[in-house]
Amino acid sequence: MAARSGKEARLRTDAARNRARILQVARERIAGGDNSLQLNLIARLAGVGVGTVYRHFPDRHALIEALSVERFRELVEQARAASSAEDPLEGLRGLLRFTLDLALTDPDFATVLSSAGDARAQTSEMKAELDEAVAVLLDRARLSGTIRSGVEADDVRRLLCGVEHAVRSGDGEPRELYLGVLLEGLRPPR
């Protein structure tokens, strides 16, 4: 029994090492300008079998979600800081700007942020953490009279994804204009 437990532990260590290597190769491919993230190519470059890659990441979206973990951590931290800002509207403005910058610099992260379905439980948990922090911020903004009622965290995330798409489809110049329009649309009706 002890030998088997040792073998299982070694396999888990090997699996963790393989997963880390796959993620490293994927990051290197993206840094080199290849966003295709072809799982067969990544397997070859990582020195693992294709089945190993698919066991960890059943499809490209699952791999992108795994690569987005750090971005989500940054975003959740920023949302928590914004939710405790003295001026909730300024906190929201800063959070929207930060999120838009992340989405514009990392289109794969933008895809994960805007997707309706998540491949990994960790992604769903991080989205829930983000929504929770944004909900606190929105509640504070509503209490101060600067945000309309009925707008939820998920609404803000989707609206911002629309702004990201609009900025990306143009030349990037109207970024502040579009953010201003979004913020104005979140205000209570006059």
C-alpha positions, 0 to 999 in steps of 0.5 A, a space after each residue: 500500500 505504501 508503494 502505491 501511495 508513493 507512486 500516486 504522489 509522484 504522478 500528482 507531482 508529475 501532473 503538476 509539473 506537466 501542467 505548469 510546463 504547458 502553461 509556460 509554453 502557452 504564455 511563451 507562445 502568446 508573448 511571441 505573438 501566437 494567440 492561436 494556442 493550438 493544443 497539439 503544438 503546445 503539447 509538442 513544445 512542452 514535451 508532453 503527450 497530446 492526451 496530457 494537454 487535453 486532460 488538463 485543458 479539454 479545449 482552448 477556452 479552458 487553457 485561456 481561463 487557466 492563463 487568466 487567473 493572475 489577471 482575475 486576481 489583479 482585477 478582484 484586488 482592484 475591485 475591492 480597493 474601488 469598493 472602499 474608495 471614499 467617492 464610490 463614483 470615482 472608485 467605479 470610474 477607476 475600476 472601469 478604466 483598469 478593467 478596460 485596460 486589462 481587456 484591451 491589452 489581453 484579448 483572451 482575458 476579455 474573452 474569459 471575462 465576457 463569456 457566459 460559461 466557464 470551463 473551470 470552477 476557479 474561473 466561476 469563483 473568481 467571477 463571483 468574487 469580482 461580482 461581489 466586490 463590484 456589488 458592494 461598490 454599486 450599493 455604495 454608489 446607489 446610496 450616494 445617488 450616483 448610480 441608478 437602481 437595478 444595475 447589477 455587477 454582471 450588467 456592468 461587466 457586460 456593458 464594459 465588454 461592449 465598450 472594449 469591443 467598441 474601442 477595439 473596433 475603432 482606433 482606440 481614441 474614443 476610449 475615454 469618451 466611451 467610458 464617459 458614456 457608460 458612466 453617464 448611462 449608469 446614472 439615475 434618470 433625471 
